[in-house]
C-alpha cells in the first residue's frame, strides 16, 4: 500500500515538474518500458497475494464434519430435493451446505448445528429421499418440505396392529353315507345234460 502511494506520488511530481514534450521512442524503449512495468506490477501483485494468504491462514479453521465424499453429495442432493438449497452437488461441505443442514435440523426438530450432523439425521434424510423418489411424492401429491414432513409424521405415528381376517371354516355337517350298491355277479347257470335214452331192447 505504501509502495503504491509512493509510486503514484512520484508519477504526479514527474508530470508537474517536467513539461510535456513530444514523445518519441524506438522499439527498444518500448520493450524496456514494458519489462519494467511488468516487474513493478508483478511485485505489487505478489505483495497483495502474500498479505491475503497470511490473513486467510489466520482465520481459517478446520471443522470436523462431512468429508467431500459420496456422503456429502448424497446429503446435498437430498437437501436440494426437499427445498433446503445446499448449492452445487459437489461433495464439498461449505457454508451453504451447513446452512441447509441447519434448516433441515430446525424443520425436523433436531438440535440445530450445521457442524454436527449425526448419522441418524443423515439416515432419516436419505430414507425420506429414497421413499419420495420411489413413489412417495406421487402417492401423496406433495413436494419439498411438506413431503419430508409427511414422511416424518408417518414414521412417528404409532403403528396400528394389522387385523387379518381369516374366514372361518363351516362346521362339517353330519351326513349319512350314501348306501353302497354292490353289483351282484350274474348267477351262473350250470347246464346238466339230460341222460341219454336207453336203447330199446328187442324181444326175441
Buried (B, 14 or more C-beta within 10 A) or exposed (E): EEEEEEEEEEEEEEEEEEEEEEEEEEEEEEEEEEEEEEEEEEEBEEEEEEEEEEEEEEEEEEEEBBEEEEBBBBBBBBBBBBBBEBBEBEBBBEEBBBBBBBBBBEBBEBEBEBEBBEEEBBEBBBEBBEBBEEEBBEEBEBEEBEBBBBBBEEEEEEEEEEEEEEEEEEEEEEEEEEEEEEEEEEEEEEEEEEEEEEEEEEEE
